[in-house]
Amino acid sequence: MIMRPGQQVLLPANPVFIAFSLFMALALNMFLNVSVWGNAAWRPDVLAVVLVFWGVSQPGRVGVGVAFFFGSAHGHPPRRLARAARFGLSIAGVFLRPSSTAA
């Protein structure tokens, strides 16, 4: 079947599922920080990976504000603002890339 122009390939994700996955990523990240590995350099930042995924997949629902909120919720008090800014900038990089439709 050929798709008509403007037809979506996938339906938008349920906002409850997006929120659930973000909070589960936050909980997993916090658990991994206090586990045996601690802040090992080779351990991926699960919350950042999930935020970037939702930022690319559903840009209308997950943006810089959501990334800043979860970054501030995850960081320790002395580093909270720096972590929040890093998460916000990582997701902003997804949205502020140049458009490929420029003439």
Phi, psi and omega per residue, in radians:
M1 nan 2.315 3.127
I2 -1.576 2.324 -3.136
M3 -1.426 2.497 3.064
R4 -1.343 2.663 3.105
P5 -1.057 2.365 3.129
G6 1.551 -0.107 3.140
Q7 -1.402 2.360 -3.126
Q8 -1.368 2.514 3.102
V9 -1.339 -0.806 -3.136
L10 -2.107 2.660 3.034
L11 -1.332 2.686 3.084
P12 -1.094 2.587 -3.137
A13 -1.275 2.659 3.104
N14 -1.182 2.262 -3.133
P15 -1.059 -0.525 3.103
V16 -1.165 -0.707 3.110
F17 -1.160 -0.683 3.104
I18 -1.084 -0.838 -3.141
A19 -1.090 -0.742 3.127
F20 -1.064 -0.788 -3.117
S21 -1.172 -0.618 3.112
L22 -1.193 -0.733 3.118
F23 -1.207 -0.594 3.075
M24 -1.197 -0.655 3.075
A25 -1.145 -0.672 3.089
L26 -1.109 -0.776 3.127
A27 -1.127 -0.729 3.125
L28 -1.137 -0.703 3.106
N29 -1.096 -0.763 3.131
M30 -1.138 -0.687 3.118
F31 -1.126 -0.758 -3.129
L32 -1.189 -0.473 3.112
N33 -1.234 -0.521 -3.134
V34 -1.738 -0.004 -3.134
S35 -1.414 -2.885 -3.084
V36 -1.087 -0.633 -3.048
W37 -1.314 -0.545 -3.096
G38 1.123 -2.387 3.129
N39 -1.738 0.953 3.127
A40 -1.115 2.504 -3.079
A41 -1.172 -0.477 -3.077
W42 -1.498 -0.171 -3.125
R43 -1.423 2.192 -3.120
P44 -1.251 2.667 3.072
D45 -1.486 1.729 -3.009
V46 -1.059 -0.725 -3.122
L47 -1.104 -0.718 3.120
A48 -1.143 -0.674 3.129
V49 -1.131 -0.757 -3.138
V50 -1.184 -0.695 3.112
L51 -1.107 -0.744 3.121
V52 -1.175 -0.670 3.094
F53 -1.042 -0.868 -3.122
W54 -1.209 -0.532 3.086
G55 -1.149 -0.612 3.105
V56 -1.399 -0.725 -3.067
S57 -1.305 -0.765 -3.086
Q58 -2.266 1.251 -3.047
P59 -1.147 -0.360 3.112
G60 -1.363 -0.295 -3.082
R61 -1.879 -0.570 -3.123
V62 -2.075 2.080 -3.090
G63 -2.365 -2.772 -3.080
V64 -1.131 -0.695 -3.139
G65 -1.093 -0.722 3.108
V66 -1.143 -0.747 3.121
A67 -1.121 -0.701 3.117
F68 -1.132 -0.714 3.110
F69 -1.068 -0.859 -3.109
F70 -1.218 -0.547 3.055
G71 -1.155 -0.692 3.109
S72 -1.279 -0.523 3.101
A73 -1.256 -0.488 -3.069
H74 -1.528 -0.546 -3.015
G75 -1.285 2.746 3.026
H76 -1.394 2.706 -3.021
P77 -0.874 -0.769 -3.138
P78 -1.199 -0.510 -3.075
R79 -1.896 0.171 -3.005
R80 -1.083 -0.812 -3.091
L81 -1.185 -0.661 3.130
A82 -1.150 -0.729 3.123
R83 -1.157 -0.728 3.134
A84 -1.106 -0.722 3.120
A85 -1.144 -0.675 3.129
R86 -1.123 -0.757 3.114
F87 -1.146 -0.725 3.126
G88 -1.093 -0.717 3.132
L89 -1.244 -0.566 3.122
S90 -1.162 -0.674 3.119
I91 -1.358 -0.523 3.101
A92 -1.169 -0.547 3.079
G93 -1.080 -0.499 3.097
V94 -1.241 -0.660 -3.050
F95 -1.544 -0.458 -3.029
L96 -1.691 0.269 3.107
R97 -1.282 2.632 -3.110
P98 -1.142 2.567 -3.139
S99 -1.269 2.487 3.130
S100 -1.505 -0.060 -3.118
T101 -1.633 0.125 -3.140
A102 -1.151 2.479 -3.070
A103 -1.417 nan nan
